[in-house]
């Protein structure tokens, strides 16, 4: 498959380019920032398109979208109208209206669409979902996911990741996206949202870059009509904090961190049972699914729309 890259704004663009070169023919890259485009094209040995229109007119069959989030809707609608398949970095868009525009274009032009909801295809979440779906812990009444890094406190995030217009926010809309789509996967769509967004970084260099004061420390608490509570915690200011996912049910509890799941249920006499991760359960990343045509359920346009809606509600 011939692939083009639309935008290199996102920090994952380089990794995606490497994977795409291994599994397909990357024919060109376009980026609105000419300096950023030239540097990326040179580093990855990929030809550069002069304009976005040149990308649309090319013989690329598919496009990897890593442009700024506020440009996603316009780019993806035009890419779909050009009949090219779409892979996009999360989130899909910054509003429900833009998400619907993209969805309509994807469906009308019958193009494949994949969004990078990577945590859904790892062995930890897959094993947790199997246990939950088996009914072993009963109905979920509590869900908590914490996923953080030190991008602000260690000052390694790029300057444009603090641009409120381009990003739509800070830590929650970027890194916090993983917790949102996992919440949706396990618990469904929440009924209410309450968020606490703060600036916790004490790094002077990072604060000098973060002039828009987008949040670097964030929590969103969601509730459901059945009484379930879901908590999504994220941030750019925590060093060496392990990712952790906790699920509480009426019959038991699951806690995943690192290479094992700790399970306590009535069947285990409420004692902790440590279950090693079965890494053979891992599925290909969404990008690999897209590039090979082996697209699994869970990373399509409807999931992408729901993720955007959750972010819209969290930021209200």
N, C-alpha and C positions, 0 to 999 in steps of 0.2 A: 504494500500500500504506500502511495506517495502522500507524505504528510508535510504540512506547513505549520509554523509556529506564529501565533498572533499575540504579540506582546511578551516582554520578558520582565515585566514589573514585579511579578511575584518571585519570592525567594526560591520556590521549587522549580522555576523554569529551567535551570541548569540541569537538575536531575532528570527532569522529563525529557530534555533534549538528548541526554545520554541514553536513556532507555529507548527512545524513539529511533535513534541511530542504530541500536542493536537489533530492533525488530522490524524496521521499515526503512523506507528511503525518505530522508528529510530534505526537501527540495529548496527550502528557504525560510527566512524569518523576517517578520516585520515588527517594528516597535516605534511608537510615536516619538520617543526621545532618540534623536539620531545618534548621539554619543553612546548611549546605552546599547543601541542596536549594533553599532559598529564593533563595540567591544565584545558583545556576546557572539556575534557572527565570527569574529576572529578567534575567540577562545574555543568555540565549538566547531570551527571549520565548516560553517554552514553559509551558503549564499544569502545575501540580504536583498529583500524586496525594497524598491525605492518608495512605494506607496502601499497603502492598504488595498487600493483598487488593483494593484499588480498581484497581490496575494489572491484576491477574489477571482481574477482572470486566469490564474495559473492552473496547471493540470493536477494540482493537489486534490486528492480524494477526501482528505480529512484535515482538520485543523485543531491544534492544541492551543487553547485560549489561556494565556497567563497575563493578560492586560490588567490594568487597574480595575477594581471591582465596579466603579461607577461607569466604566465604558463597556461592561459586559453586554448589556442589553443591545446597544446599537451594533456592536461587533457581531454577536451571535445571530441576531436577526438577519443581518446581511450575509453572514456565512451560510446560514440555512437556506436563504433565498438563492444562493449560488449553487445549491445542491451538494454541499460538502458536509460530511459527518463532523460532529463536534465532541471534543473532550474539553472539560473546563475545570480549572481550579475552583474550590469552594471559596465564598458562597456564590450562588447563581447570580444574584442581583441585590440591589438595595431596597427594592420595594416589591410589593405583591403585584403591582401593575406591570412593572418591567419583567417580572418572572412570567407572568401570563403572556406577555408579548413574545418572549422567547419560546415558550411552550407552543404557542399557536404556530410560530414559524417552523419549529421542529416537526410538528405533526403535519402541517400543510405540505411541507416539502419532502416528507418521508425520509428524513435523515436519522442516522443513529445518533444517540446522545448519551454521554456518560459523564458523571461528575465524580470528583475525587473524594469519596467517603471511605477513606482507607481503613479506618479502624473496624469496620464491619466485616473485613475479610481476614483478620488476624485470628490465630487459634484461641486466644483468651476470650474475646467476645463471642466467637462462634460456640465455644464450649459452654459458656454461661447461658447463651440463648437456648441451647439444647436442653440444659437442665431446667430452665424456666419453663420452656414449652412442654416438658414432660409432666409438669404439674407437681414436681417433687417438693417445691417450697411453697406451693399454694399461690394465691393471688398476691402480686407485688403490691406492697403498700409504702415502700421507701426505695428510692434509687439515688445514688450519689456517685458522681464522676469528677475527679480532680486531675487536671492535666495542665502543667505549667512548664515554663522554661525561664531562662535568665536573659532574654533578649534585650531588655532595657537595663537591668541592673549590671549586666556584664557588657552592655553597650555594643552588641553585634548586629542588631536589627538595622536594616537600611533606613535612611532618613524618610523615604516616601511612605514607610509603613505607619508613620505618625500623621499622615495627611488625612484629616477628617473627611474631606470631600472625596478623595480617591478610595479610601478604605471604608467609609461609612461608620467608623468607630475605631476601637482599639483592640484590646486583648480578647474581648468576648466575641466580636464578629470574625476575628481571625482564628486564633487557637481555640477559642471556645466553641467554634463550629462543631468540633468533634463530639463534645459533650451533648450538643443539641441533637445531632442526628442519632446518636446512641440512645438518648432519652426517647426520641420518637420511635426508634426500632423496638425498644423493650416495653415502653409504657403507652405509646400512642400520643396523640395530640393533647397538650395540656389545656386546661380551661382558664387558668390565671397565671400571671407572671409578676414577680417582684424582683428588682435588681438592685445591687449595690455596686457601683463603679467608683473606684478611687485612683488617685495617683500616689503610689508608694515608693517610687524610685528615688533614691538619694544620690544617684550618679549625676554629677553636674553636666557631663558631656551629653548624656542621654536626655536630660531635661532641657538642655539647650536646643536639641533637635526636636523634641516633642513640644513645639510651640503651640500646637492646637490643643494640648492637654487632653489628648484622648486617653481613656483609662488604660492603666497597665496592671490593674489588680481588680478582679471582677467575680461576682457570684450572681447567678440567677436562680431563684427558687420558684418552682412551678407546682401547681396543684391540680387535682382531678376530682371529678364529681364523686368518684368511688372512695375518696379519702386518701388516695396515694399522693405522696409528695416526692418531687424530683429536684435534686440540687446539682447544678452545673457550676463547678469552680474552675477558674483559669487565671492566668496572669503571665506577665513578662518579667517578674521580679523574684522568682523563687529558684534558688540554686540547688541542684541535686535533689529535687523533690520527685519521688517516684510517682508515676501515674497509678491511680487506684480507682477501682470500680467496686461499689458495694450495692448489693441488692437484698432488701429485706422482704420476706414474705410471711404469710400467716403460719406457715409450717416450717420455716427455716430461713437461713441466711447464707449468702455467698459473698466472699470478698476475694477479689483478684488483684494481685500486684506482683510484678516480677514474673517468675517462671512457674507459678502455681496458683491454684484456686483453693481457698479454705472454705469448706462446706460444713455447716451445722444444721442438722434437721432432726425431726422426731425419729427418723429411721436410723440415725447414728447416735441415738440416746443423747442428743444435744451436744455431743462431743465433736471437737474439731477433727475433720478429715482433710488431709492435704492431698490435692489431686494435681500431679505434674501436668504441665501443658503438653498436649499432643500436637506437636508442631506440624505433623502430617495433615492436620485439619486446615492449615492455612490455605487460602485461595489466592489466585493471582491478584495483584493490585488492580484497581480500576483502570489505570492506564494500560497495563498489559492486556486486560480484558478487551479494551477498546482496540488496541493495535492488532490483536489476533482474531478479533471477531467473536471471541468466546465470552459474550457479555452475560453476566450472571444477574439475577434479580437483586435489587437494592440500591442501585446507583443510577437510576433513570431520572427522567424529567419530573415525575411526580414527587419523588423524594427530594429533588433539588428545590422544587417549589415550596415544599413543607419546611425545609431548612430556612429559606429566606423568610417565610412567615414567622417562624419562631424567633428569628433575630429582630424582625420588625416589632414584635410584641415585647421582647426583652428590652429593647432600647426605648420603648415608650415609658 
